[in-house]
Amino acid sequence: MRMMLISVVTAMIFIACKNNDQKQTEVKGGIPVINTNDPTQFTSIQWLDSLVDFGTVKEGETKDIQFRFKNTGDKPLVITSVAPSCGCTVPEFSREPVQPGKEGFVKAVFNSAGQHATVHKTITVSTNTQKQTDVIAFIGDVVN
């Protein structure tokens, strides 16, 4: 009886350990959730537009600006946050993982109200890359 109990316990431990070795991918809304702090999930990014000159805009007008990037790695690229340098800029970005070889975007709407002369604004983009953050920027002139 004791031998049978030892065999059953050993089999249960083996099965439990085997199940723990299999990583489960969490899915939210049909999209796989990627652990952006896990170095095995890091990818690489190439900014196709990291500095945009929007030209001239009249004070009080808004300007839409788009930055494009390409996932040059072999894992899906996830943008975890986008932080503009001031409240005059409202960001929008690719929410779903960008697959290897594909392109994504970060858009910004710049409100020139209260701005004068040449402006230089930055946006910090956090991703699942080894660098983890990139700073992109736009410049332009605001006239009265």
N, C-alpha and C positions, 0 to 999 in steps of 0.2 A: 504494500500500500504506500509506503514511504517513497519507494522508487517511482511509482506512478505519479505521486504528487510532485516530486522533483521534476519529472519529465513535463508535466503540464505547466508548471511555473516557468521552466526554461523555455518552452514553446511560446508562452504568453509574452515573456520578455523579448524574445527574438522577433515576434510579430510586432510588438509595440515599437521596438527600435527601428525596424524596417520601415514602418509607417512614418516615423519622425524624420527619416532621411529624405522623404519626398517633399519638396517644397510646393506649397499650394500657392497659386497666383490668385490674389483677391481681384474680383471683378466688380466694378461699380458702373451701372448703366450700360453694361455690355462692353466697357472699356477696361482692359487689364490695368491694375494699379501697380506702378513700378516704384520700388523703394529707391528714391533718388539719392540716398546716403550710402547705398551698397555699391562699393567699387566694381563689383562684377556687373552692375547695370549701367556703368558709365559709358557714354558714347562721345562723339565729337561733333562740333558745330562749325560751320563756315558761314560768316555773315556776308551776304551778297551786297547788302546796304548797311554799313555800320555808321556812316555819317551822311545825313541828308541835308542839302541846302534847299530850303523851300522858296528862296527868292525874297520877294517883297510882299508885305501884306499891310493893309490899313489898320491902324490901331482900333481894336474893338471887333475885328473879324476873326473867324476861326480858320484854321488850316489843318487839313488832313494829311498825315505823313505816314508812309509805310516803309517798314524795314523788312527785308526778306532774308531768310537763312536756309541753309541746306544741312540736313543730317548726314554727315560724312562718316559716321561710325557704323557699327554693325548691330546696335541695339536701338530700340525706339527712344526718341528724344522727347523729354517731358519738360515743359516750362512750369516751374513751381510757383514763381511769382514775378511780377513786373512792377517796379517802383520808380515812378517819375521823380525828378529832382524838385519839382514844385507843383503846387495845386493848379497851375494854369494848364497842365497837361493831363489828359485822361487816356489811359492805355486800354488796348484790347489786344488779345493774342490767341494763337492756336491753343485750344483747350485739350484737344485729343493728342495722344502721342503721335509724333511725326516719325514715320517709318524710315529705316535706312535708305538713303538715296533720294528721299522726297524733300520737298520744300515746305516751310511754314512761314509765319509772319508775326510781326508785332506792329500794330497800328497805334498811332497817337493822334489825338485831336488837341491842337494847341489853341488856346484862347488868348488872343493878343491884348485883351482889355487891360489897361494899366501898364502895358509894356511899351518901351520906347527904345529907339535906336537898334543896334545889332543885338540879337539874343542868341544865347548858346545854352541849350537845355540838354540834360542827360536823362537816360532811362537805364536803370540797373535791371538786368534780366538774369534770373536764377534758373539753372537747368541741371540735369543729371549728367554733367560733364566733369572731367577731373578738375578743371578750373572752377567750376560751379557758378561763377557769375561773370557776366560780360557787361560792359557799359557801352551803350550805343548813344548817338547824339544827333541833334539837329540844330541848324543855325539858320538865321534869316534876318531880314531887316523889317522893323515895324516903323511905319511912317504915319504922321498925322493926316 
